[in-house]
Amino acid sequence: MKDGSTLIDRFLTDSSYVNYSFKKLEMCTNGNPTHRVNEVRFPYSINQNFIKTSSNSGYEIERVKNDTLILSERINGMENDKLKRFYFVREQKLFNIIKREKGDSKNQIANEFYTPTLKSSLMLKLNNAFKNKHSNFKAKGVITIDLKNKNINTLISYSNSSDSSKIKQVKKVIDKSYNLWNLDKFKHLETLEMPFVLKDEKTKTFRGISMKFFTDSFYQLDHFYGGDIRIIQEAGKYFNKGIMSYQNKDYENSIKNFSKSYKLDPKNIDALYNRAAIYYETGKLELACKDWNKLSELGQKRGIELLRNNCKKTTYNNDSYEKL
């Protein structure tokens, strides 16, 4: 974060793939290493060291050199602990570094910074193949792109479904995807392996296939899409109830609602900040200190400052505390 706090984000981690590009008068962002067709684009203008993207927001250019760029968000009315700072490296430079590290081997494994890109969505191809015949199953495996023979072979190493027809359908679609890939940067190879995980879901609110490359972790797949949207929405409802209860001076219910919200969605640390503020306002300093200590453990500078300024030197855990 801009104030130096550890990043707590539903979609990003400290080493996430984020691609920013500047095309004519459009600034484009993309968090998907393999698929860049549907980039987020918005107009921008530059005035000295400020990239203006809307009437009340943009990015400060903190450092720019040939191969590095540091940007920090600027949004009117928002403090530095709510704003992100981005450290960028030029994509081609990073690619060349990884290429050198991998050496002369003709058979290599891709990663999110060393990967071919898709000309169109492979997930869309998979969803079209399944049409409305979605069901709950998941699979993991490896796609091997054979550049020498210009074909693809998909190995499914795990599936929780006993229906072999589903796996055959997945394999069939991926195996026919050779022409979807931009492979110009990998002409020096014979084969390139791409690990992946895949989920097909059918619920009341969602049906379809989601996919993530460069991992064998279903947790990372869920994290990439921000987690379970139903749980996040439920947490948001409790958060809003917490605000309403506070406005009505119903502090007890406000605390309960912020507690439920944070338990459901630990990425929303504002619920923890709000609960601590109510504890402090109602004279429950020890409980406020526990929450500020938790925020300190999460690397939040504001939490560290509140703990230092308001609490005696104390050790805390989730259930109790004791004075040193």
C-alpha positions in Angstrom: 0.0 0.0 0.0 1.1 3.6 -0.5 1.6 4.1 3.3 3.9 1.0 3.4 1.2 -1.4 4.8 1.1 -5.0 3.6 -1.2 -5.4 0.7 -4.6 -7.0 1.8 -6.5 -7.5 -1.5 -9.1 -9.9 -2.7 -7.5 -10.3 -6.1 -3.8 -9.3 -5.7 -0.9 -10.4 -3.7 2.5 -8.8 -3.4 3.7 -10.8 -6.5 0.6 -10.9 -8.6 0.8 -10.5 -12.4 -0.5 -7.1 -13.4 0.1 -5.7 -16.9 -0.3 -2.0 -17.6 0.1 -0.7 -21.2 -0.3 2.7 -22.8 -1.8 2.7 -26.2 -2.3 6.1 -27.9 -4.6 7.9 -25.4 -5.8 4.8 -23.6 -4.3 3.2 -20.4 -5.0 -0.5 -20.4 -4.8 -2.9 -17.4 -4.9 -6.7 -17.4 -4.4 -9.3 -14.6 -4.5 -12.4 -16.9 -1.1 -13.4 -18.2 -2.5 -15.6 -21.0 -5.6 -13.7 -22.2 -5.3 -10.0 -23.0 -8.2 -9.5 -25.4 -10.7 -8.0 -22.9 -8.4 -5.5 -21.3 -9.8 -2.8 -19.1 -9.2 0.5 -21.0 -9.8 4.1 -20.1 -8.6 7.4 -21.4 -5.9 9.3 -19.7 -3.9 12.5 -19.8 -0.5 13.4 -18.3 0.3 16.6 -16.5 3.9 16.6 -15.2 4.1 13.5 -13.0 0.4 12.8 -12.8 -1.6 10.4 -15.0 -5.2 11.6 -14.8 -7.8 8.8 -15.5 -10.9 10.5 -14.2 -12.1 13.8 -12.7 -11.1 12.6 -9.2 -8.5 9.9 -9.6 -5.3 8.8 -11.3 -1.7 7.7 -10.7 1.3 9.6 -9.5 4.5 8.7 -11.4 7.1 8.3 -8.6 9.8 6.9 -10.8 10.3 6.2 -14.5 13.3 4.7 -16.2 13.9 2.7 -19.3 12.9 -0.6 -17.8 11.2 0.3 -14.5 8.1 2.3 -13.5 6.7 3.1 -10.0 3.1 4.3 -9.9 0.9 5.1 -6.9 -2.8 5.6 -6.9 -4.3 9.0 -6.1 -8.0 9.2 -5.4 -9.6 12.3 -3.9 -10.7 11.8 -0.3 -8.8 8.5 0.2 -5.9 8.1 2.7 -2.6 6.5 1.8 -3.5 3.3 3.7 -6.4 2.7 1.1 -4.2 3.4 -1.9 -1.9 1.0 -3.8 1.7 1.5 -5.0 2.8 -0.5 -8.1 6.3 -1.5 -8.9 6.6 -2.4 -12.6 9.3 -3.9 -14.8 9.2 -3.8 -18.6 7.6 -7.0 -19.8 10.2 -7.9 -22.4 13.1 -7.4 -19.9 11.5 -9.8 -17.5 10.9 -12.3 -20.3 14.5 -12.1 -21.4 15.8 -12.7 -17.8 13.6 -15.8 -17.4 14.7 -17.0 -20.8 18.3 -16.8 -19.9 17.7 -18.5 -16.5 16.0 -21.5 -18.2 19.0 -22.0 -20.4 19.3 -24.0 -23.6 16.7 -26.7 -22.8 14.3 -27.3 -25.7 11.6 -28.5 -23.3 10.5 -25.9 -20.7 7.7 -25.1 -18.3 5.8 -21.8 -18.6 5.0 -19.4 -15.8 2.9 -16.3 -15.6 5.8 -14.0 -16.6 7.0 -16.5 -19.3 4.0 -17.6 -21.3 2.4 -17.5 -24.7 -0.8 -15.5 -25.0 -4.2 -16.5 -26.3 -5.8 -14.8 -29.4 -9.3 -15.6 -28.0 -10.6 -17.1 -24.8 -10.0 -20.8 -24.2 -12.5 -20.7 -21.3 -15.2 -19.4 -23.8 -14.4 -22.4 -26.1 -14.8 -24.8 -23.1 -18.1 -23.2 -22.0 -19.5 -23.3 -25.6 -18.6 -26.9 -25.8 -20.5 -27.8 -22.6 -23.4 -25.4 -23.5 -26.0 -25.9 -20.8 -24.6 -29.3 -19.7 -22.7 -27.9 -16.7 -22.2 -29.8 -13.5 -20.0 -29.6 -10.4 -16.6 -31.1 -11.2 -13.0 -30.0 -11.1 -9.8 -31.2 -12.7 -6.1 -30.4 -12.9 -3.4 -31.3 -15.4 -0.8 -30.1 -17.9 -1.1 -28.8 -21.4 2.0 -29.6 -23.5 2.4 -27.3 -26.5 4.4 -29.2 -29.1 5.9 -26.4 -31.3 7.9 -28.9 -33.4 4.9 -30.8 -34.5 2.4 -27.9 -34.1 -0.1 -29.7 -31.8 -1.2 -29.8 -28.2 -1.5 -32.7 -25.9 -3.5 -32.4 -22.6 -2.9 -34.7 -19.7 -5.5 -34.7 -16.9 -3.8 -35.8 -13.8 -6.7 -35.5 -11.4 -10.5 -35.2 -11.6 -13.1 -35.5 -8.9 -15.7 -36.8 -11.4 -16.2 -40.4 -12.4 -17.8 -39.2 -15.7 -15.1 -39.8 -18.2 -17.0 -38.0 -21.0 -16.5 -34.6 -19.2 -12.8 -35.1 -19.1 -12.7 -36.3 -22.7 -14.6 -33.1 -23.7 -12.2 -30.9 -21.9 -9.2 -32.6 -23.4 -10.8 -32.5 -26.9 -11.3 -28.7 -26.7 -7.8 -27.9 -25.4 -6.1 -30.3 -27.8 -7.6 -28.4 -30.7 -6.5 -25.0 -29.4 -3.0 -24.8 -31.0 -3.9 -22.0 -33.4 -5.3 -19.9 -30.5 -1.9 -19.4 -29.1 0.6 -16.6 -29.9 3.9 -18.6 -29.9 6.3 -16.3 -31.7 8.5 -15.8 -28.6 8.9 -19.5 -28.1 10.2 -20.6 -31.5 13.5 -21.7 -29.8 11.6 -24.5 -28.0 10.3 -27.9 -29.0 7.7 -28.2 -26.2 6.3 -25.9 -23.6 4.3 -27.3 -20.6 1.5 -25.3 -18.9 0.1 -26.7 -15.7 -3.6 -25.7 -15.0 -6.6 -26.2 -12.8 -10.2 -26.1 -13.9 -13.6 -26.0 -12.3 -17.1 -26.5 -13.8 -19.8 -25.1 -11.5 -23.6 -25.2 -11.5 -25.3 -23.3 -8.8 -28.5 -21.2 -8.5 -26.6 -18.0 -9.4 -23.7 -19.2 -11.6 -22.9 -21.9 -14.1 -19.7 -22.2 -16.2 -16.1 -23.2 -16.4 -13.2 -21.2 -14.8 -9.6 -22.0 -15.4 -6.1 -20.9 -14.2 -2.7 -21.7 -15.6 0.7 -22.1 -13.8 -0.7 -23.9 -10.7 -2.1 -27.1 -9.4 -4.0 -25.4 -6.6 -7.8 -25.0 -6.6 -7.4 -22.5 -3.9 -5.4 -20.3 -6.2 -8.1 -20.6 -8.8 -10.7 -19.4 -6.3 -8.4 -16.6 -5.2 -7.8 -15.5 -8.8 -11.5 -14.8 -9.2 -11.8 -13.2 -5.8 -13.2 -16.1 -3.8 -16.8 -17.2 -3.3 -19.0 -14.3 -4.4 -21.9 -15.5 -2.2 -19.8 -15.4 0.9 -18.4 -12.0 0.0 -21.9 -10.6 -0.6 -23.1 -12.0 2.7 -20.1 -10.4 4.5 -21.0 -7.1 2.7 -24.5 -7.3 4.1 -23.2 -7.6 7.7 -20.8 -4.8 7.1 -23.6 -2.5 5.9 -25.7 -3.5 8.9 -22.7 -2.7 11.2 -22.6 0.9 9.7 -26.4 1.3 10.1 -26.3 0.0 13.7 -23.5 2.4 14.5 -25.4 5.4 13.0 -28.3 4.4 15.2 -25.9 4.3 18.2 -26.7 0.5 18.6 -23.0 -0.2 19.4 -23.6 -3.8 20.6 -25.2 -4.9 17.3 -22.7 -2.9 15.3 -19.9 -4.8 16.9 -21.7 -8.1 16.2 -22.2 -7.3 12.6 -18.7 -6.1 12.0 -17.4 -9.3 13.7 -19.6 -11.5 11.4 -18.5 -9.6 8.3 -14.8 -10.0 9.1 -15.1 -13.7 10.0 -16.7 -14.3 6.6 -14.4 -12.0 4.6 -11.0 -11.5 6.3 -9.9 -9.5 3.3 -12.2 -6.7 4.4 -10.0 -5.2 7.2 -12.2 -2.1 7.4 -14.6 -4.3 9.4 -11.8 -4.9 11.9 -10.9 -1.2 12.0 -14.5 -0.2 12.6 -15.0 -2.7 15.4 -11.8 -1.4 17.1 -13.1 2.1 16.7 -16.4 1.2 18.4 -14.6 -0.6 21.2 -12.4 2.5 21.8 -15.4 4.9 21.6 -17.3 2.8 24.2 -14.4 2.6 26.6 -13.4 -1.0 25.9 -9.8 -0.2 25.3 -8.4 -3.7 25.9 -10.6 -5.1 23.1 -9.7 -2.2 20.8 -6.0 -3.0 21.4 -6.6 -6.6 20.5 -8.0 -5.6 17.1 -5.2 -3.0 16.5 -2.7 -5.7 17.4 -4.3 -8.0 14.8 -4.0 -5.2 12.2 -0.4 -4.7 13.2 0.3 -8.4 12.7 -1.3 -8.0 9.2 1.3 -5.3 8.5 -1.1 -2.3 8.6 0.8 0.9 9.4 -2.3 2.6 10.7 -3.0 -0.3 13.0 0.6 -0.2 14.3 0.2 3.6 15.0 -3.1 3.2 16.8 -1.6 0.3 18.9 1.5 2.3 19.8 -0.4 5.5 20.7 -3.3 4.0 22.7 -2.1 0.7 24.2 0.4 -0.3 26.8 3.1 -2.8 25.9 1.0 -6.0 25.9 1.0 -9.4 24.2 -2.3 -10.5 22.6 -3.8 -13.5 21.0 -7.2 -14.1 19.5 -8.9 -15.0 22.8 -7.0 -13.3 25.6 -4.3 -10.9 26.5 -1.8 -10.5 29.3 0.3 -7.6 30.4 4.1 -8.1 30.2 
